[in-house]
Amino acid sequence: MIADDVKIGEDGKVTGNILYLSDVPLYEDEEKNGHYFPIRFFEKNFKPLHVGGAATKDGFTAGKDIQPTPSDPFLVIRVENCTDGEKVTIFDRESKDELFTLDFSEATKQDNPVTIQRRARR
């Protein structure tokens, strides 16, 4: 699901080739195609998270809640769903503290679609 040349800098800037995948089963029909970026959380970091938007005193302005678990430790970001240009912020859902922000503005976004099934066989 991720190209071999992708790197995340200490400042959250993502570089490398973000693959364009088609028929991704995690998403609704209108979002099954796009540039996807998986992040694996380790067990010590399994806590409720909020992805995208901005924190307010009453909650979040946009985005979605996730909860990494041992059976599903990944957060898969669809770059087209970034809520702040080409950036997405991940928050601790309970405290609303910003954990990190990923910036995809310097990444190369592949144009040629690859089906998720074909990429999984590589």
N, CA, C and O atoms as CSV, one atom per row, in Angstrom:
chain,resi,resn,atom,element,x,y,z
A,1,MET,N,N,0.816,-1.192,0.000
A,1,MET,CA,C,0.000,0.000,0.000
A,1,MET,C,C,0.860,1.257,0.000
A,1,MET,O,O,0.356,2.348,-0.266
A,2,ILE,N,N,2.158,1.118,0.296
A,2,ILE,CA,C,3.023,2.295,0.368
A,2,ILE,C,C,4.286,2.037,-0.447
A,2,ILE,O,O,4.820,0.927,-0.445
A,3,ALA,N,N,4.756,3.061,-1.138
A,3,ALA,CA,C,5.973,2.929,-1.947
A,3,ALA,C,C,7.193,2.847,-1.038
A,3,ALA,O,O,7.175,3.328,0.095
A,4,ASP,N,N,8.246,2.233,-1.550
A,4,ASP,CA,C,9.464,2.024,-0.772
A,4,ASP,C,C,10.227,3.307,-0.460
A,4,ASP,O,O,11.023,3.333,0.480
A,5,ASP,N,N,10.000,4.376,-1.233
A,5,ASP,CA,C,10.783,5.601,-1.056
A,5,ASP,C,C,10.133,6.630,-0.131
A,5,ASP,O,O,10.664,7.728,0.030
A,6,VAL,N,N,9.002,6.297,0.475
A,6,VAL,CA,C,8.279,7.263,1.317
A,6,VAL,C,C,8.990,7.443,2.660
A,6,VAL,O,O,9.401,6.481,3.307
A,7,LYS,N,N,9.118,8.716,3.052
A,7,LYS,CA,C,9.737,9.043,4.345
A,7,LYS,C,C,8.926,10.138,5.018
A,7,LYS,O,O,8.299,10.959,4.349
A,8,ILE,N,N,8.942,10.145,6.345
A,8,ILE,CA,C,8.306,11.204,7.127
A,8,ILE,C,C,9.397,11.918,7.899
A,8,ILE,O,O,10.109,11.301,8.692
A,9,GLY,N,N,9.532,13.216,7.671
A,9,GLY,CA,C,10.521,14.002,8.382
A,9,GLY,C,C,10.059,14.315,9.804
A,9,GLY,O,O,8.890,14.131,10.142
A,10,GLU,N,N,10.980,14.785,10.619
A,10,GLU,CA,C,10.648,15.150,11.997
A,10,GLU,C,C,9.586,16.248,12.053
A,10,GLU,O,O,8.850,16.357,13.034
A,11,ASP,N,N,9.513,17.055,11.001
A,11,ASP,CA,C,8.521,18.130,10.949
A,11,ASP,C,C,7.182,17.660,10.389
A,11,ASP,O,O,6.261,18.463,10.239
A,12,GLY,N,N,7.059,16.357,10.077
A,12,GLY,CA,C,5.810,15.804,9.563
A,12,GLY,C,C,5.670,15.859,8.062
A,12,GLY,O,O,4.656,15.420,7.518
A,13,LYS,N,N,6.685,16.398,7.370
A,13,LYS,CA,C,6.615,16.446,5.903
A,13,LYS,C,C,6.847,15.050,5.333
A,13,LYS,O,O,7.817,14.369,5.668
A,14,VAL,N,N,5.931,14.650,4.465
A,14,VAL,CA,C,6.013,13.359,3.807
A,14,VAL,C,C,6.632,13.568,2.433
A,14,VAL,O,O,6.192,14.427,1.670
A,15,THR,N,N,7.653,12.778,2.122
A,15,THR,CA,C,8.271,12.815,0.794
A,15,THR,C,C,8.217,11.414,0.204
A,15,THR,O,O,8.041,10.427,0.919
A,16,GLY,N,N,8.370,11.349,-1.096
A,16,GLY,CA,C,8.318,10.064,-1.786
A,16,GLY,C,C,7.046,9.961,-2.601
A,16,GLY,O,O,6.320,10.940,-2.777
A,17,ASN,N,N,6.787,8.768,-3.092
A,17,ASN,CA,C,5.689,8.519,-4.018
A,17,ASN,C,C,4.476,7.952,-3.276
A,17,ASN,O,O,4.536,6.854,-2.722
A,18,ILE,N,N,3.389,8.703,-3.270
A,18,ILE,CA,C,2.140,8.228,-2.663
A,18,ILE,C,C,1.350,7.533,-3.770
A,18,ILE,O,O,0.993,8.156,-4.770
A,19,LEU,N,N,1.083,6.259,-3.588
A,19,LEU,CA,C,0.423,5.461,-4.617
A,19,LEU,C,C,-1.044,5.830,-4.780
A,19,LEU,O,O,-1.726,6.167,-3.813
A,20,TYR,N,N,-1.513,5.760,-6.009
A,20,TYR,CA,C,-2.937,5.918,-6.302
A,20,TYR,C,C,-3.520,4.516,-6.379
A,20,TYR,O,O,-3.207,3.757,-7.296
A,21,LEU,N,N,-4.363,4.174,-5.418
A,21,LEU,CA,C,-4.953,2.842,-5.352
A,21,LEU,C,C,-6.419,2.896,-5.737
A,21,LEU,O,O,-7.102,3.891,-5.490
A,22,SER,N,N,-6.897,1.816,-6.344
A,22,SER,CA,C,-8.313,1.732,-6.690
A,22,SER,C,C,-8.928,0.517,-6.004
A,22,SER,O,O,-8.237,-0.451,-5.686
A,23,ASP,N,N,-10.227,0.587,-5.784
A,23,ASP,CA,C,-11.007,-0.499,-5.175
A,23,ASP,C,C,-10.568,-0.815,-3.745
A,23,ASP,O,O,-10.523,-1.983,-3.357
A,24,VAL,N,N,-10.242,0.222,-2.954
A,24,VAL,CA,C,-9.854,0.024,-1.559
A,24,VAL,C,C,-11.113,-0.303,-0.754
A,24,VAL,O,O,-12.026,0.520,-0.697
A,25,PRO,N,N,-11.186,-1.479,-0.133
A,25,PRO,CA,C,-12.424,-1.916,0.518
A,25,PRO,C,C,-12.769,-1.184,1.815
A,25,PRO,O,O,-13.891,-1.327,2.301
A,26,LEU,N,N,-11.857,-0.411,2.389
A,26,LEU,CA,C,-12.120,0.271,3.655
A,26,LEU,C,C,-13.069,1.452,3.521
A,26,LEU,O,O,-13.634,1.911,4.514
A,27,TYR,N,N,-13.249,1.946,2.303
A,27,TYR,CA,C,-13.959,3.194,2.085
A,27,TYR,C,C,-15.266,2.998,1.330
A,27,TYR,O,O,-15.466,1.984,0.661
A,28,GLU,N,N,-16.151,3.981,1.446
A,28,GLU,CA,C,-17.419,3.979,0.722
A,28,GLU,C,C,-17.146,4.083,-0.777
A,28,GLU,O,O,-16.038,4.427,-1.189
A,29,ASP,N,N,-18.153,3.786,-1.585
A,29,ASP,CA,C,-17.986,3.733,-3.042
A,29,ASP,C,C,-17.318,4.965,-3.633
A,29,ASP,O,O,-16.426,4.830,-4.470
A,30,GLU,N,N,-17.727,6.166,-3.219
A,30,GLU,CA,C,-17.176,7.385,-3.819
A,30,GLU,C,C,-15.744,7.660,-3.379
A,30,GLU,O,O,-15.103,8.556,-3.927
A,31,GLU,N,N,-15.221,6.913,-2.405
A,31,GLU,CA,C,-13.860,7.134,-1.916
A,31,GLU,C,C,-12.967,5.904,-2.058
A,31,GLU,O,O,-11.906,5.844,-1.437
A,32,LYS,N,N,-13.371,4.934,-2.851
A,32,LYS,CA,C,-12.589,3.709,-3.017
A,32,LYS,C,C,-11.308,3.919,-3.814
A,32,LYS,O,O,-10.425,3.062,-3.806
A,33,ASN,N,N,-11.200,5.055,-4.501
A,33,ASN,CA,C,-10.014,5.360,-5.293
A,33,ASN,C,C,-9.345,6.606,-4.731
A,33,ASN,O,O,-10.022,7.559,-4.348
A,34,GLY,N,N,-8.014,6.599,-4.682
A,34,GLY,CA,C,-7.303,7.774,-4.209
A,34,GLY,C,C,-5.885,7.444,-3.786
A,34,GLY,O,O,-5.403,6.327,-3.975
A,35,HIS,N,N,-5.234,8.429,-3.217
A,35,HIS,CA,C,-3.869,8.282,-2.704
A,35,HIS,C,C,-3.965,7.949,-1.214
A,35,HIS,O,O,-4.414,8.774,-0.418
A,36,TYR,N,N,-3.547,6.752,-0.844
A,36,TYR,CA,C,-3.706,6.267,0.530
A,36,TYR,C,C,-2.357,6.166,1.221
A,36,TYR,O,O,-1.344,5.828,0.609
A,37,PHE,N,N,-2.372,6.470,2.521
A,37,PHE,CA,C,-1.149,6.487,3.317
A,37,PHE,C,C,-1.424,5.787,4.649
A,37,PHE,O,O,-2.143,6.333,5.485
A,38,PRO,N,N,-0.865,4.581,4.867
A,38,PRO,CA,C,-1.101,3.867,6.124
A,38,PRO,C,C,-0.084,4.245,7.205
A,38,PRO,O,O,1.092,4.471,6.921
A,39,ILE,N,N,-0.559,4.307,8.429
A,39,ILE,CA,C,0.305,4.526,9.595
A,39,ILE,C,C,0.009,3.405,10.580
A,39,ILE,O,O,-1.148,3.164,10.922
A,40,ARG,N,N,1.047,2.725,11.034
A,40,ARG,CA,C,0.866,1.639,12.001
A,40,ARG,C,C,1.172,2.157,13.398
A,40,ARG,O,O,2.223,2.748,13.648
A,41,PHE,N,N,0.221,1.918,14.307
A,41,PHE,CA,C,0.416,2.275,15.710
A,41,PHE,C,C,0.851,1.043,16.476
A,41,PHE,O,O,0.400,-0.068,16.195
A,42,PHE,N,N,1.722,1.241,17.436
A,42,PHE,CA,C,2.164,0.137,18.271
A,42,PHE,C,C,1.317,0.099,19.535
A,42,PHE,O,O,0.722,1.102,19.928
A,43,GLU,N,N,1.270,-1.053,20.158
A,43,GLU,CA,C,0.333,-1.306,21.248
A,43,GLU,C,C,0.344,-0.235,22.331
A,43,GLU,O,O,-0.713,0.114,22.857
A,44,LYS,N,N,1.520,0.296,22.676
A,44,LYS,CA,C,1.569,1.320,23.727
A,44,LYS,C,C,0.836,2.600,23.306
A,44,LYS,O,O,0.531,3.445,24.148
A,45,ASN,N,N,0.558,2.742,22.016
A,45,ASN,CA,C,-0.123,3.933,21.508
A,45,ASN,C,C,-1.570,3.676,21.104
A,45,ASN,O,O,-2.169,4.499,20.413
A,46,PHE,N,N,-2.141,2.550,21.521
A,46,PHE,CA,C,-3.541,2.271,21.203
A,46,PHE,C,C,-4.413,3.114,22.118
A,46,PHE,O,O,-4.610,2.782,23.287
A,47,LYS,N,N,-4.929,4.196,21.580
A,47,LYS,CA,C,-5.841,5.052,22.326
A,47,LYS,C,C,-6.800,5.692,21.342
A,47,LYS,O,O,-6.512,5.727,20.145
A,48,PRO,N,N,-7.920,6.195,21.804
A,48,PRO,CA,C,-8.857,6.850,20.889
A,48,PRO,C,C,-8.214,8.075,20.245
A,48,PRO,O,O,-7.623,8.913,20.926
A,49,LEU,N,N,-8.339,8.161,18.934
A,49,LEU,CA,C,-7.749,9.248,18.163
A,49,LEU,C,C,-8.823,9.949,17.349
A,49,LEU,O,O,-9.888,9.393,17.082
A,50,HIS,N,N,-8.521,11.176,16.963
A,50,HIS,CA,C,-9.356,11.893,16.012
A,50,HIS,C,C,-8.445,12.344,14.885
A,50,HIS,O,O,-7.369,12.889,15.131
A,51,VAL,N,N,-8.874,12.118,13.643
A,51,VAL,CA,C,-8.061,12.416,12.470
A,51,VAL,C,C,-8.727,13.527,11.672
A,51,VAL,O,O,-9.865,13.382,11.227
A,52,GLY,N,N,-8.014,14.639,11.491
A,52,GLY,CA,C,-8.505,15.732,10.665
A,52,GLY,C,C,-9.242,16.795,11.448
A,52,GLY,O,O,-9.566,16.624,12.623
A,53,GLY,N,N,-9.496,17.895,10.766
A,53,GLY,CA,C,-10.216,19.002,11.377
A,53,GLY,C,C,-9.368,19.756,12.373
A,53,GLY,O,O,-8.138,19.738,12.317
A,54,ALA,N,N,-10.048,20.416,13.281
A,54,ALA,CA,C,-9.394,21.187,14.331
A,54,ALA,C,C,-10.146,20.945,15.631
A,54,ALA,O,O,-11.353,20.703,15.631
A,55,ALA,N,N,-9.417,21.014,16.736
A,55,ALA,CA,C,-10.040,20.820,18.045
A,55,ALA,C,C,-10.734,22.104,18.484
A,55,ALA,O,O,-10.208,23.201,18.293
A,56,THR,N,N,-11.917,21.959,19.075
A,56,THR,CA,C,-12.642,23.078,19.680
A,56,THR,C,C,-12.988,22.665,21.103
A,56,THR,O,O,-12.754,21.519,21.489
A,57,LYS,N,N,-13.544,23.586,21.888
A,57,LYS,CA,C,-13.899,23.217,23.262
A,57,LYS,C,C,-15.018,22.180,23.295
A,57,LYS,O,O,-15.155,21.441,24.270
A,58,ASP,N,N,-15.820,22.123,22.225
A,58,ASP,CA,C,-16.941,21.183,22.183
A,58,ASP,C,C,-16.661,19.915,21.394
A,58,ASP,O,O,-17.518,19.032,21.348
A,59,GLY,N,N,-15.508,19.793,20.778
A,59,GLY,CA,C,-15.216,18.611,19.973
A,59,GLY,C,C,-14.246,18.929,18.859
A,59,GLY,O,O,-13.190,19.516,19.092
A,60,PHE,N,N,-14.608,18.538,17.641
A,60,PHE,CA,C,-13.747,18.740,16.479
A,60,PHE,C,C,-14.581,19.310,15.337
A,60,PHE,O,O,-15.779,19.044,15.241
A,61,THR,N,N,-13.938,20.101,14.469
A,61,THR,CA,C,-14.669,20.742,13.373
A,61,THR,C,C,-14.919,19.805,12.198
A,61,THR,O,O,-15.866,20.020,11.442
A,62,ALA,N,N,-14.113,18.792,12.028
A,62,ALA,CA,C,-14.256,17.853,10.911
A,62,ALA,C,C,-13.445,16.614,11.237
A,62,ALA,O,O,-12.864,16.507,12.317
A,63,GLY,N,N,-13.407,15.676,10.299
A,63,GLY,CA,C,-12.590,14.484,10.475
A,63,GLY,C,C,-13.377,13.317,11.009
A,63,GLY,O,O,-14.606,13.292,10.942
A,64,LYS,N,N,-12.644,12.329,11.552
A,64,LYS,CA,C,-13.296,11.128,12.065
A,64,LYS,C,C,-12.527,10.563,13.245
A,64,LYS,O,O,-11.332,10.810,13.409
A,65,ASP,N,N,-13.238,9.800,14.062
A,65,ASP,CA,C,-12.645,9.118,15.212
A,65,ASP,C,C,-12.173,7.731,14.802
A,65,ASP,O,O,-12.824,7.057,14.003
A,66,ILE,N,N,-11.038,7.309,15.352
A,66,ILE,CA,C,-10.561,5.941,15.148
A,66,ILE,C,C,-10.019,5.419,16.472
A,66,ILE,O,O,-9.733,6.186,17.391
A,67,GLN,N,N,-9.885,4.096,16.550
A,67,GLN,CA,C,-9.310,3.450,17.730
A,67,GLN,C,C,-8.434,2.294,17.253
A,67,GLN,O,O,-8.953,1.223,16.940
A,68,PRO,N,N,-7.105,2.490,17.191
A,68,PRO,CA,C,-6.233,1.371,16.823
A,68,PRO,C,C,-6.374,0.238,17.843
A,68,PRO,O,O,-6.530,0.486,19.039
A,69,THR,N,N,-6.318,-0.992,17.364
A,69,THR,CA,C,-6.432,-2.182,18.208
A,69,THR,C,C,-5.390,-3.204,17.757
A,69,THR,O,O,-4.797,-3.046,16.690
A,70,PRO,N,N,-5.159,-4.248,18.555
A,70,PRO,CA,C,-4.211,-5.280,18.117
A,70,PRO,C,C,-4.598,-5.926,16.783
A,70,PRO,O,O,-3.725,-6.271,15.986
A,71,SER,N,N,-5.886,-6.089,16.540
A,71,SER,CA,C,-6.306,-6.707,15.279
A,71,SER,C,C,-6.338,-5.706,14.115
A,71,SER,O,O,-6.363,-6.116,12.955
A,72,ASP,N,N,-6.339,-4.421,14.407
A,72,ASP,CA,C,-6.334,-3.382,13.364
A,72,ASP,C,C,-5.521,-2.183,13.858
A,72,ASP,O,O,-6.091,-1.178,14.281
A,73,PRO,N,N,-4.176,-2.291,13.803
A,73,PRO,CA,C,-3.333,-1.225,14.346
A,73,PRO,C,C,-3.064,-0.073,13.376
A,73,PRO,O,O,-2.231,0.786,13.666
A,74,PHE,N,N,-3.750,-0.037,12.238
A,74,PHE,CA,C,-3.452,0.953,11.204
A,74,PHE,C,C,-4.476,2.076,11.136
A,74,PHE,O,O,-5.674,1.873,11.334
A,75,LEU,N,N,-3.966,3.253,10.851
A,75,LEU,CA,C,-4.761,4.389,10.421
A,75,LEU,C,C,-4.419,4.548,8.944
A,75,LEU,O,O,-3.252,4.721,8.592
A,76,VAL,N,N,-5.429,4.491,8.080
A,76,VAL,CA,C,-5.196,4.656,6.646
A,76,VAL,C,C,-5.788,6.001,6.249
A,76,VAL,O,O,-6.999,6.214,6.318
A,77,ILE,N,N,-4.907,6.899,5.834
A,77,ILE,CA,C,-5.323,8.243,5.453
A,77,ILE,C,C,-5.496,8.296,3.940
A,77,ILE,O,O,-4.600,7.908,3.190
A,78,ARG,N,N,-6.635,8.770,3.506
A,78,ARG,CA,C,-6.847,9.062,2.082
A,78,ARG,C,C,-6.454,10.524,1.907
A,78,ARG,O,O,-7.126,11.418,2.422
A,79,VAL,N,N,-5.364,10.767,1.181
A,79,VAL,CA,C,-4.789,12.110,1.074
A,79,VAL,C,C,-5.823,13.107,0.552
A,79,VAL,O,O,-5.815,14.270,0.955
A,80,GLU,N,N,-6.707,12.669,-0.333
A,80,GLU,CA,C,-7.742,13.559,-0.857
A,80,GLU,C,C,-8.705,14.034,0.229
A,80,GLU,O,O,-9.429,15.007,0.016
A,81,ASN,N,N,-8.731,13.375,1.382
A,81,ASN,CA,C,-9.627,13.753,2.485
A,81,ASN,C,C,-8.967,14.696,3.489
A,81,ASN,O,O,-9.587,15.032,4.497
A,82,CYS,N,N,-7.737,15.130,3.249
A,82,CYS,CA,C,-7.084,16.049,4.178
A,82,CYS,C,C,-7.957,17.286,4.367
A,82,CYS,O,O,-8.489,17.829,3.399
A,83,THR,N,N,-8.101,17.725,5.603
A,83,THR,CA,C,-9.020,18.820,5.899
A,83,THR,C,C,-8.350,20.190,5.917
A,83,THR,O,O,-9.035,21.202,6.063
A,84,ASP,N,N,-7.023,20.244,5.771
A,84,ASP,CA,C,-6.305,21.522,5.770
A,84,ASP,C,C,-5.331,21.517,4.599
A,84,ASP,O,O,-4.131,21.313,4.787
A,85,GLY,N,N,-5.840,21.740,3.396
A,85,GLY,CA,C,-4.990,21.674,2.211
A,85,GLY,C,C,-4.478,20.267,2.029
A,85,GLY,O,O,-5.260,19.335,1.847
A,86,GLU,N,N,-3.156,20.104,2.078
A,86,GLU,CA,C,-2.558,18.776,1.951
A,86,GLU,C,C,-2.000,18.296,3.290
A,86,GLU,O,O,-1.065,17.496,3.332
A,87,LYS,N,N,-2.581,18.790,4.377
A,87,LYS,CA,C,-2.147,18.392,5.719
A,87,LYS,C,C,-3.292,17.717,6.459
A,87,LYS,O,O,-4.468,17.981,6.205
A,88,VAL,N,N,-2.917,16.843,7.378
A,88,VAL,CA,C,-3.907,16.225,8.258
A,88,VAL,C,C,-3.285,16.120,9.649
A,88,VAL,O,O,-2.132,15.717,9.801
A,89,THR,N,N,-4.064,16.488,10.650
A,89,THR,CA,C,-3.606,16.453,12.035
A,89,THR,C,C,-4.291,15.304,12.762
A,89,THR,O,O,-5.481,15.053,12.576
A,90,ILE,N,N,-3.517,14.612,13.593
A,90,ILE,CA,C,-4.037,13.513,14.410
A,90,ILE,C,C,-4.018,13.994,15.855
A,90,ILE,O,O,-2.994,14.451,16.363
A,91,PHE,N,N,-5.186,13.879,16.511
A,91,PHE,CA,C,-5.371,14.345,17.887
A,91,PHE,C,C,-5.631,13.172,18.831
A,91,PHE,O,O,-6.134,12.128,18.416
A,92,ASP,N,N,-5.280,13.357,20.111
A,92,ASP,CA,C,-5.776,12.487,21.172
A,92,ASP,C,C,-7.253,12.856,21.331
A,92,ASP,O,O,-7.568,14.001,21.655
A,93,ARG,N,N,-8.150,11.914,21.110
A,93,ARG,CA,C,-9.580,12.229,21.102
A,93,ARG,C,C,-10.072,12.731,22.457
A,93,ARG,O,O,-10.932,13.611,22.515
A,94,GLU,N,N,-9.541,12.186,23.537
A,94,GLU,CA,C,-10.036,12.562,24.865
A,94,GLU,C,C,-9.515,13.922,25.322
A,94,GLU,O,O,-10.294,14.755,25.785
A,95,SER,N,N,-8.202,14.159,25.198
A,95,SER,CA,C,-7.624,15.421,25.670
A,95,SER,C,C,-7.691,16.528,24.611
A,95,SER,O,O,-7.543,17.707,24.935
A,96,LYS,N,N,-7.915,16.150,23.347
A,96,LYS,CA,C,-7.904,17.056,22.197
A,96,LYS,C,C,-6.510,17.622,21.912
A,96,LYS,O,O,-6.376,18.585,21.157
A,97,ASP,N,N,-5.472,17.030,22.511
A,97,ASP,CA,C,-4.100,17.454,22.235
A,97,ASP,C,C,-3.687,17.001,20.841
A,97,ASP,O,O,-4.009,15.890,20.419
A,98,GLU,N,N,-2.975,17.864,20.132
A,98,GLU,CA,C,-2.438,17.505,18.820
A,98,GLU,C,C,-1.267,16.549,19.029
A,98,GLU,O,O,-0.330,16.865,19.761
A,99,LEU,N,N,-1.319,15.384,18.390
A,99,LEU,CA,C,-0.229,14.418,18.495
A,99,LEU,C,C,0.806,14.643,17.399
A,99,LEU,O,O,2.003,14.688,17.679
A,100,PHE,N,N,0.357,14.784,16.155
A,100,PHE,CA,C,1.254,15.087,15.047
A,100,PHE,C,C,0.437,15.517,13.838
A,100,PHE,O,O,-0.762,15.253,13.749
A,101,THR,N,N,1.112,16.182,12.914
A,101,THR,CA,C,0.506,16.601,11.650
A,101,THR,C,C,1.357,16.066,10.525
A,101,THR,O,O,2.583,16.162,10.566
A,102,LEU,N,N,0.711,15.501,9.516
A,102,LEU,CA,C,1.403,15.047,8.319
A,102,LEU,C,C,1.123,16.045,7.199
A,102,LEU,O,O,-0.013,16.479,7.005
A,103,ASP,N,N,2.175,16.400,6.469
A,103,ASP,CA,C,2.082,17.361,5.376
A,103,ASP,C,C,2.491,16.648,4.088
A,103,ASP,O,O,3.654,16.284,3.916
A,104,PHE,N,N,1.531,16.451,3.187
A,104,PHE,CA,C,1.773,15.725,1.941
A,104,PHE,C,C,2.129,16.642,0.769
A,104,PHE,O,O,2.215,16.173,-0.366
A,105,SER,N,N,2.337,17.932,1.016
A,105,SER,CA,C,2.554,18.892,-0.069
A,105,SER,C,C,3.836,18.635,-0.857
A,105,SER,O,O,3.916,19.029,-2.021
A,106,GLU,N,N,4.840,17.990,-0.268
A,106,GLU,CA,C,6.090,17.717,-0.974
A,106,GLU,C,C,6.173,16.285,-1.489
A,106,GLU,O,O,7.187,15.897,-2.068
A,107,ALA,N,N,5.136,15.505,-1.290
A,107,ALA,CA,C,5.112,14.132,-1.791
A,107,ALA,C,C,4.698,14.129,-3.253
A,107,ALA,O,O,3.982,15.020,-3.711
A,108,THR,N,N,5.150,13.128,-3.970
A,108,THR,CA,C,4.741,12.930,-5.356
A,108,THR,C,C,3.534,12.005,-5.334
A,108,THR,O,O,3.557,10.955,-4.691
A,109,LYS,N,N,2.489,12.397,-6.035
A,109,LYS,CA,C,1.276,11.579,-6.058
A,109,LYS,C,C,1.195,10.858,-7.396
A,109,LYS,O,O,1.054,11.481,-8.449
A,110,GLN,N,N,1.286,9.535,-7.333
A,110,GLN,CA,C,1.273,8.700,-8.531
A,110,GLN,C,C,-0.033,8.865,-9.293
A,110,GLN,O,O,-1.099,8.958,-8.685
A,111,ASP,N,N,0.041,8.902,-10.613
A,111,ASP,CA,C,-1.144,9.055,-11.448
A,111,ASP,C,C,-1.756,7.731,-11.885
A,111,ASP,O,O,-2.974,7.642,-12.038
A,112,ASN,N,N,-0.950,6.711,-12.086
A,112,ASN,CA,C,-1.444,5.443,-12.622
A,112,ASN,C,C,-2.072,4.601,-11.523
A,112,ASN,O,O,-1.397,4.236,-10.560
A,113,PRO,N,N,-3.364,4.286,-11.656
A,113,PRO,CA,C,-4.023,3.501,-10.611
A,113,PRO,C,C,-3.446,2.095,-10.494
A,113,PRO,O,O,-3.093,1.470,-11.494
A,114,VAL,N,N,-3.358,1.614,-9.273
A,114,VAL,CA,C,-2.976,0.243,-8.966
A,114,VAL,C,C,-4.099,-0.313,-8.102
A,114,VAL,O,O,-4.471,0.306,-7.105
A,115,THR,N,N,-4.646,-1.472,-8.465
A,115,THR,CA,C,-5.688,-2.044,-7.617
A,115,THR,C,C,-5.062,-2.508,-6.322
A,115,THR,O,O,-3.908,-2.937,-6.305
A,116,ILE,N,N,-5.800,-2.428,-5.254
A,116,ILE,CA,C,-5.291,-2.843,-3.949
A,116,ILE,C,C,-4.900,-4.314,-3.970
A,116,ILE,O,O,-3.945,-4.703,-3.297
A,117,GLN,N,N,-5.609,-5.133,-4.721
A,117,GLN,CA,C,-5.300,-6.548,-4.815
A,117,GLN,C,C,-3.949,-6.763,-5.513
A,117,GLN,O,O,-3.161,-7.607,-5.087
A,118,ARG,N,N,-3.679,-5.998,-6.588
A,118,ARG,CA,C,-2.409,-6.133,-7.294
A,118,ARG,C,C,-1.250,-5.651,-6.431
A,118,ARG,O,O,-0.186,-6.269,-6.438
A,119,ARG,N,N,-1.429,-4.568,-5.693
A,119,ARG,CA,C,-0.360,-4.044,-4.826
A,119,ARG,C,C,-0.066,-5.029,-3.703
A,119,ARG,O,O,1.093,-5.173,-3.314
A,120,ALA,N,N,-1.069,-5.707,-3.173
A,120,ALA,CA,C,-0.877,-6.643,-2.063
A,120,ALA,C,C,-0.034,-7.833,-2.477
A,120,ALA,O,O,0.623,-8.437,-1.629
A,121,ARG,N,N,-0.030,-8.187,-3.747
A,121,ARG,CA,C,0.745,-9.346,-4.212
A,121,ARG,C,C,2.220,-9.039,-4.398
A,121,ARG,O,O,3.021,-9.967,-4.509
A,122,ARG,N,N,2.606,-7.776,-4.434
A,122,ARG,CA,C,4.013,-7.413,-4.662
A,122,ARG,C,C,4.902,-7.799,-3.532
A,122,ARG,O,O,6.108,-7.557,-3.584
